[in-house]
Amino acid sequence: MTDVRIVFRKYGGALHWNHPGRLLGEDEHGLWVEVPGGTVAYKGEGPPVTWEATAIMLFPRNAWWAASFNMPPHRSEIYVDVTTVPEWKDGEVTMLDLDLDVIRMRDGRIILDDEDEFAEHQALLNYPPELIAQAEETAHWLLDAVRERKSPFDGAHLDWLSKSI
């Protein structure tokens, strides 16, 4: 397994969530990365946060999102950040976090989170109209795909989880 650095930034370039991971491989959905329980992450330049549960992350090659498939005891099963298309360079994957998140909780509830932050940042960070439209379109597609358990939100991560153990 290859070590990678996962770097989320906000529009305008400010550092957001960033942490290490281990590249597991690639398939038709994109590149799969393990983030083991015990990983130390940072939100911007903030204090370290240790993640208790393992997550398998998926970074698609040509889609505006990045997904985390969280193992128990994490309270969410799937957490998908609406982002710009993830870009890989020199062992690092980077993308701009566009605020909106689609979450499937362990009890099956589907949540579209941070709509207020998305609205606030449109004005504060001066999101261009095409970025707003793409983020909204992506969020609506994700809501349907996660709710209906469409691929890759249908358990595709389980094969990769078995390779990480």
Contacts in CASP RR format, 6 or more apart in sequence:
PFRMAT RR
TARGET T0000
AUTHOR 0000-0000-0000
METHOD contacts of the structure
MODEL  1
MTDVRIVFRKYGGALHWNHPGRLLGEDEHGLWVEVPGGTVAYKGEGPPVT
WEATAIMLFPRNAWWAASFNMPPHRSEIYVDVTTVPEWKDGEVTMLDLDL
DVIRMRDGRIILDDEDEFAEHQALLNYPPELIAQAEETAHWLLDAVRERK
SPFDGAHLDWLSKSI
1 22 0 8 1.000
1 23 0 8 1.000
1 24 0 8 1.000
1 34 0 8 1.000
1 164 0 8 1.000
2 22 0 8 1.000
2 23 0 8 1.000
2 91 0 8 1.000
3 20 0 8 1.000
3 21 0 8 1.000
3 22 0 8 1.000
3 23 0 8 1.000
3 91 0 8 1.000
4 20 0 8 1.000
4 21 0 8 1.000
4 22 0 8 1.000
4 23 0 8 1.000
4 33 0 8 1.000
4 91 0 8 1.000
4 92 0 8 1.000
4 93 0 8 1.000
5 18 0 8 1.000
5 19 0 8 1.000
5 20 0 8 1.000
5 21 0 8 1.000
5 91 0 8 1.000
5 92 0 8 1.000
5 93 0 8 1.000
6 17 0 8 1.000
6 18 0 8 1.000
6 19 0 8 1.000
6 20 0 8 1.000
6 21 0 8 1.000
6 33 0 8 1.000
6 35 0 8 1.000
6 57 0 8 1.000
6 92 0 8 1.000
6 93 0 8 1.000
7 15 0 8 1.000
7 18 0 8 1.000
7 92 0 8 1.000
7 93 0 8 1.000
7 94 0 8 1.000
7 95 0 8 1.000
8 16 0 8 1.000
8 17 0 8 1.000
8 18 0 8 1.000
8 66 0 8 1.000
8 81 0 8 1.000
8 83 0 8 1.000
8 94 0 8 1.000
8 95 0 8 1.000
8 96 0 8 1.000
8 97 0 8 1.000
9 15 0 8 1.000
9 16 0 8 1.000
9 94 0 8 1.000
9 95 0 8 1.000
9 96 0 8 1.000
9 97 0 8 1.000
10 16 0 8 1.000
10 96 0 8 1.000
10 97 0 8 1.000
10 121 0 8 1.000
10 125 0 8 1.000
11 96 0 8 1.000
11 98 0 8 1.000
11 121 0 8 1.000
11 125 0 8 1.000
11 127 0 8 1.000
11 131 0 8 1.000
12 96 0 8 1.000
12 125 0 8 1.000
13 96 0 8 1.000
14 44 0 8 1.000
15 44 0 8 1.000
15 45 0 8 1.000
16 43 0 8 1.000
16 44 0 8 1.000
16 97 0 8 1.000
17 41 0 8 1.000
17 42 0 8 1.000
17 43 0 8 1.000
17 44 0 8 1.000
17 97 0 8 1.000
18 41 0 8 1.000
18 42 0 8 1.000
18 44 0 8 1.000
19 35 0 8 1.000
19 39 0 8 1.000
19 40 0 8 1.000
19 41 0 8 1.000
19 42 0 8 1.000
19 51 0 8 1.000
20 35 0 8 1.000
20 39 0 8 1.000
21 33 0 8 1.000
21 34 0 8 1.000
21 35 0 8 1.000
21 36 0 8 1.000
21 39 0 8 1.000
21 57 0 8 1.000
22 33 0 8 1.000
22 34 0 8 1.000
22 35 0 8 1.000
22 36 0 8 1.000
22 164 0 8 1.000
23 31 0 8 1.000
23 32 0 8 1.000
23 33 0 8 1.000
24 32 0 8 1.000
24 33 0 8 1.000
24 34 0 8 1.000
24 56 0 8 1.000
24 160 0 8 1.000
24 163 0 8 1.000
24 164 0 8 1.000
25 31 0 8 1.000
25 32 0 8 1.000
25 160 0 8 1.000
26 32 0 8 1.000
27 156 0 8 1.000
29 58 0 8 1.000
29 60 0 8 1.000
29 151 0 8 1.000
29 152 0 8 1.000
29 156 0 8 1.000
30 58 0 8 1.000
30 59 0 8 1.000
30 60 0 8 1.000
30 61 0 8 1.000
31 58 0 8 1.000
31 59 0 8 1.000
31 61 0 8 1.000
31 86 0 8 1.000
31 88 0 8 1.000
31 93 0 8 1.000
32 56 0 8 1.000
32 57 0 8 1.000
32 58 0 8 1.000
32 59 0 8 1.000
32 157 0 8 1.000
32 160 0 8 1.000
33 56 0 8 1.000
33 57 0 8 1.000
33 58 0 8 1.000
33 59 0 8 1.000
33 93 0 8 1.000
34 54 0 8 1.000
34 55 0 8 1.000
34 56 0 8 1.000
34 57 0 8 1.000
34 160 0 8 1.000
34 161 0 8 1.000
34 164 0 8 1.000
35 51 0 8 1.000
35 54 0 8 1.000
35 55 0 8 1.000
35 56 0 8 1.000
35 57 0 8 1.000
35 68 0 8 1.000
36 54 0 8 1.000
36 164 0 8 1.000
37 51 0 8 1.000
37 52 0 8 1.000
37 53 0 8 1.000
37 54 0 8 1.000
37 55 0 8 1.000
38 50 0 8 1.000
38 51 0 8 1.000
38 52 0 8 1.000
39 50 0 8 1.000
39 51 0 8 1.000
40 48 0 8 1.000
40 49 0 8 1.000
40 50 0 8 1.000
40 51 0 8 1.000
41 48 0 8 1.000
41 49 0 8 1.000
41 50 0 8 1.000
41 51 0 8 1.000
42 48 0 8 1.000
42 49 0 8 1.000
43 49 0 8 1.000
52 73 0 8 1.000
52 74 0 8 1.000
53 70 0 8 1.000
53 71 0 8 1.000
53 72 0 8 1.000
53 73 0 8 1.000
53 74 0 8 1.000
54 70 0 8 1.000
54 71 0 8 1.000
54 161 0 8 1.000
54 164 0 8 1.000
55 68 0 8 1.000
55 69 0 8 1.000
55 70 0 8 1.000
55 71 0 8 1.000
55 74 0 8 1.000
56 68 0 8 1.000
56 69 0 8 1.000
56 71 0 8 1.000
56 157 0 8 1.000
56 160 0 8 1.000
56 161 0 8 1.000
56 164 0 8 1.000
57 66 0 8 1.000
57 67 0 8 1.000
57 68 0 8 1.000
57 69 0 8 1.000
58 66 0 8 1.000
58 67 0 8 1.000
58 69 0 8 1.000
58 152 0 8 1.000
58 156 0 8 1.000
58 157 0 8 1.000
59 66 0 8 1.000
59 86 0 8 1.000
59 88 0 8 1.000
59 93 0 8 1.000
59 95 0 8 1.000
60 66 0 8 1.000
60 85 0 8 1.000
60 86 0 8 1.000
61 85 0 8 1.000
62 85 0 8 1.000
63 85 0 8 1.000
63 138 0 8 1.000
64 82 0 8 1.000
64 83 0 8 1.000
64 84 0 8 1.000
64 85 0 8 1.000
64 98 0 8 1.000
64 134 0 8 1.000
64 135 0 8 1.000
64 138 0 8 1.000
65 80 0 8 1.000
65 81 0 8 1.000
65 82 0 8 1.000
65 83 0 8 1.000
65 138 0 8 1.000
65 142 0 8 1.000
66 80 0 8 1.000
66 81 0 8 1.000
66 83 0 8 1.000
66 86 0 8 1.000
66 95 0 8 1.000
67 78 0 8 1.000
67 79 0 8 1.000
67 80 0 8 1.000
67 81 0 8 1.000
67 152 0 8 1.000
67 153 0 8 1.000
68 78 0 8 1.000
68 79 0 8 1.000
68 80 0 8 1.000
68 81 0 8 1.000
69 77 0 8 1.000
69 78 0 8 1.000
69 155 0 8 1.000
69 157 0 8 1.000
69 161 0 8 1.000
70 76 0 8 1.000
70 77 0 8 1.000
70 78 0 8 1.000
70 79 0 8 1.000
71 161 0 8 1.000
72 106 0 8 1.000
75 105 0 8 1.000
75 106 0 8 1.000
76 103 0 8 1.000
76 104 0 8 1.000
76 105 0 8 1.000
76 106 0 8 1.000
77 104 0 8 1.000
77 105 0 8 1.000
77 106 0 8 1.000
77 108 0 8 1.000
78 102 0 8 1.000
78 103 0 8 1.000
78 104 0 8 1.000
78 146 0 8 1.000
78 153 0 8 1.000
79 101 0 8 1.000
79 102 0 8 1.000
79 103 0 8 1.000
80 101 0 8 1.000
80 102 0 8 1.000
80 103 0 8 1.000
80 142 0 8 1.000
80 146 0 8 1.000
81 95 0 8 1.000
81 97 0 8 1.000
81 98 0 8 1.000
81 100 0 8 1.000
81 101 0 8 1.000
82 97 0 8 1.000
82 98 0 8 1.000
82 99 0 8 1.000
82 100 0 8 1.000
82 101 0 8 1.000
82 102 0 8 1.000
82 135 0 8 1.000
82 138 0 8 1.000
82 139 0 8 1.000
82 142 0 8 1.000
83 95 0 8 1.000
83 96 0 8 1.000
83 97 0 8 1.000
83 98 0 8 1.000
84 95 0 8 1.000
84 96 0 8 1.000
84 98 0 8 1.000
85 95 0 8 1.000
86 93 0 8 1.000
86 94 0 8 1.000
86 95 0 8 1.000
87 93 0 8 1.000
87 94 0 8 1.000
87 95 0 8 1.000
98 118 0 8 1.000
98 127 0 8 1.000
98 131 0 8 1.000
98 135 0 8 1.000
99 114 0 8 1.000
99 117 0 8 1.000
99 118 0 8 1.000
99 121 0 8 1.000
99 135 0 8 1.000
100 112 0 8 1.000
100 113 0 8 1.000
100 114 0 8 1.000
100 115 0 8 1.000
100 118 0 8 1.000
100 135 0 8 1.000
100 136 0 8 1.000
100 138 0 8 1.000
100 139 0 8 1.000
101 111 0 8 1.000
101 112 0 8 1.000
101 113 0 8 1.000
101 114 0 8 1.000
102 110 0 8 1.000
102 111 0 8 1.000
102 112 0 8 1.000
102 113 0 8 1.000
102 139 0 8 1.000
102 142 0 8 1.000
102 143 0 8 1.000
102 146 0 8 1.000
103 110 0 8 1.000
103 111 0 8 1.000
103 113 0 8 1.000
104 110 0 8 1.000
104 111 0 8 1.000
104 146 0 8 1.000
104 147 0 8 1.000
104 153 0 8 1.000
105 111 0 8 1.000
110 143 0 8 1.000
110 146 0 8 1.000
110 147 0 8 1.000
112 139 0 8 1.000
112 143 0 8 1.000
118 135 0 8 1.000
121 127 0 8 1.000
122 132 0 8 1.000
127 135 0 8 1.000
144 150 0 8 1.000
145 153 0 8 1.000
146 153 0 8 1.000
149 155 0 8 1.000
END
